Amino acid sequence: MSAQPFMTGVSSDQAPDTSLGSRRGVAILLLLSLVQFMDILDASIMNIALPSIEHDLGFNQQSLQWVVNGYVLTYGGFLLLGGRMADLLGRRFILIGGLLVFAGSSLLGGLAQSDSLLIGARFAQGLGAAMLSPAALSTLTSTFRTTRERNTALGVWAAVSGIGGAAGVLFGALLTEGPGWRWVLFVNIPFSAVAFLGAFLLLKREPKVARLANFDALGALLVTAGMLLLVYALVNAPDVGWDATRTIGELAAAGATLAAFVANELRIANPLVPLSILRIKASPPPTPP
């Protein structure tokens, strides 16, 4: 597949250098790291703000947990589907779409005047993050092609993920005690704007690599439902009890749904996840001297 660069008048064989030794390569790595930073940040930034949110919007204890869990649920549940969409529709397209969903839901959540609207915005934020993360990671691995540069870029990516989790607690405290809990959500908007501009300027526009007829709708439905059930069971298990009938039933349902997904992938011509990639070819035995 050939992709024309976004910049007008630059042919694919004259595309600017994207190695880590070039300014453009470093800028792309910073852009993709910012996207990952936002995704991980929002998994933890709300924790410190929960008491203020509870008081301001009149949450009860049972629904308050979904301000955090709603994001985690849709992020984990739609992650594989987001990756497949990036493969079929183009990484740049899904990255920009994810940024729009993420920024829009952050604005909606920051303006929320009811508990249901805030929880809905957090679910939408998780969906946006599930589009962003696989598209950004796929862009990273396809941009930096040598083993050394790819390993370096992945190391930076992993470090940013760790920093994002810790920074969420710090930013959450500073923003909640400062301008207020709503800025825990509003802070995503300038980050998203910078990433949006960077995606347009730095990333190549890609054609669709496959028709939506090859999307494997049943596989997408099964894996998303299975992942949602699994994440839902895991986030509720500490409150319900790991040995509770409800938890065991949810985990069993998730396992059955994911097993059905595997069976579906084995039988269709254009699977969502080609299971052949999991096969390890045996090396021939060494020839005796």
N, C-alpha and C positions, 0 to 999 in steps of 0.2 A: 504494500500500500504506500503510495506517495502522497505527501501532504504539502500543499503550498504554504509558504510562510505567510503570516498575517501582513507583513509589511509590503506595501505595493511596490512592484518593480524589482523584487528580489527573487530570483529563481531558487529552486530547491538546492541546486548545486553551489549556489553562492550564499546560502544562509549563513548568518553570523555564527561564530564559534560559540558552542554551548559548553565548553569544557570548564572545569572549576578554575582554570587559569585565566579565564576571560571574565570581563565585567558582566556580560550577559548571562553567563553560566552561574556566576555567584548570585546575580539578581533573581534568576529563576529558583535557585535553591532557597533564597530568603523568602520568596513568594510562597513556595510550597510549604516551607517551615511555618510561616505565619498562618496558613490555612490549618495545619495540624495543631498549632498552638491554640487557635480559637476553638477547635473541636474539643480538645482535652480540657481547656480552661472552663468551658461551660458545663462540664460534668461535675465540677467541684465549687464553682464560684457562688452558687446559690445557697450553699449550706449555712454560711454565716448570716445571710439575709433572712433566713426562715422565720425567726421570731418577729422581725419587723413586718414581714409579709403577713404573718398570721394576725398580728394586731391591726394592720392597716386594712386588710381585705376581709377580715372575719372568717378565716379558715378554721375548720375543725381539725383535730389531730389526724384523723384518718385520711382526709383529702390533702393535707399539707405535704405528706410524703411524696405525692405525685408531682409536686413542683420539681423534684429531683428525679424521681423514678420515671416520669413520663419521658424525659429527655433520654435517659439511659435505655429505656425500652425500645423506642423507635430507632435510636442510633444503632443498637445491637441487632435489632430485628431486620432492618432494611439495608444493612451494610453490604451483604452479598449482592442484593438486587441493584444497589447503587453502582457496584463494580461492573455488573453486566451491562447496565445502561451506558456506562462510560465506554465499554468495549464496542457497543453497537452504534451509539449516537455520536461518539467523539468525546475525548477526555476534556477538551477545552469547553465544549458545549455544556457538559454536565457540571463542570467546575463553576462556570458562570451561573448556570441555573441554580446550583446549590447555594451560591453566595446570595442570590436574590431571595431564595426561600429563607435562608438563615438570617439575613438582615431584616427582611420584612417581618418575620415572626418575632425577632428581637424587639423591633419597634412596637409591634402589637402587644407583646407582653409587658413592655415598659409602660404603655399607656393603659393597661388593663385596670378596670374598676370592679372586677368581680373575680372570684376564685376560679370559676369555670373558664373564663376567657384566658387567664394566666396559664392554667394547666393546658388548654388547647394550644396556646402559643408555644409552650415547652415541648409538646408532642411534635409540632411543626418544626421547631428548632432541631430536634433530633433527626427528623427526616432530612432536613437540609445538610446536617453534619454527615449523615449516611451517604449523601451524594458527594460531598466534598472529599472525604478521607480517601476512598479508593481511587477517585479520579486524580487526586494530587499524588498519591503514591505511585500509580501507574505512570503518570507524567514524569515523575522523578526517575524511575527505573528505565524509561525509554529515552530520557534526555541524556543521562550520564551512562555511556555505553561501556567504557573500560572498567575492568574489575576494580581497580584501585579507586577510581572516581566514584563508582557506584557504592562501594563500601563506605567511603568517606561521607557521601551524601546520606546514606542510610544511617550512619552513626550520628550525624547531625539531626536527622529526623527523630531518631530514638531519644536523643538528649532533649530535644524540644518537647517531646511528649512528657518526659519526666518533669521538666520545668513548668509546663502548662498546668499539671496537676497541683504542684506546690504554689504556683502563682495564683491559682484560683482562690485559695484560702486567703492569701494576702490581699489580693484585689477586692475580694468580697468584703473583707473587714474594712478596708480603707474607704470603699465606695459607700457601704452601708452607714458607717459612722460619719461620712462626709456629706455628699450631696443627697444621699438616700438610696434605698434599696433598688429603686427603678433604674438607677445608673448601672447596676449590675448587668442589666439587659441592654441599656443604651450604649454601653462601651463597645458592644459588638459592631455598631454601625460604622464608626470611623475605621475600625480594623477591616471590615468587609469592603468599605469603599476603596481603601488602599489595595486590597487583594483584587478587587474587581478591575481597577485601572491597570494593575500589573498583569493580570491575565490577558487583557486586550492588547497590551503593548509587547508582551514577551512571548506568549504562547502562539504556536502555529494553528491556523484554522484547519480542521480536519474534515474530510468528507465522511458520511456515514459508511461504515465498513460492511454493514449487512442490513438486509431488509428486516422490518419488524416482524415479518412472517416467521423469521428464524429465532424469535425471542424466547421460545419455550415458556409460554404463559403458564402452563400447569406446573412446571418445575419452579418458576418464580413464585407462584402462589404457595406451593408446598413448603419451600425453604423459608419464605418470609413468615408464613404461619408457624412453622416449627421453631424458628428463631425467636419470634415474638412470645410463643408459649414458654420456651426455655428461659428467656430473660425475665419474663413475668414471674415464673416460678422462683427463680433465683433471688429476685429483689424482694419478694414477699415472704420467702422461707424464714428469715430471721424473726419476723413478727408472728407468722402462723405456726412455725415449728418445723424443723427438718423432717421429723418423723410423723407429721400430721397427714391424715388421709388426703387432704386437699393438695398438699405439696407433692406427695407421691403420685397422685393422679395427674397433676399438671406435668410433672416430669415424664411420666409414662406416655401421656398424650403427645408431648413434644418429641419424645423418642420415636413413637410410632409415625408421626408426621414426617420426621426427618428420614426415617427408614423408607417411607413411601416416596420421598424425594429421590433417594438413591436408586430405588427400583425404576423410577421414571427416567432418570438419567441414563440408565443402562439400556433402555429400550428404544430411545428416540435417536434420530439422525443428527440433530443439532442441539445437543444438551446445553443447559445453562452452565454446568461445570463438567467438562470432559474428564471422566474418571480415569481415563487412560494416562493422565499425567501423574497418577499415583503409582503407576507400575515402575518397578525398578528392574532394569535389565541386568541379568546376571552376567558378570564378566567371565570370559572363557578362562579355564584353568591355565596356569603358566606352562609353557612347553618345557619339558625336562631337558637339561643340557645333554 
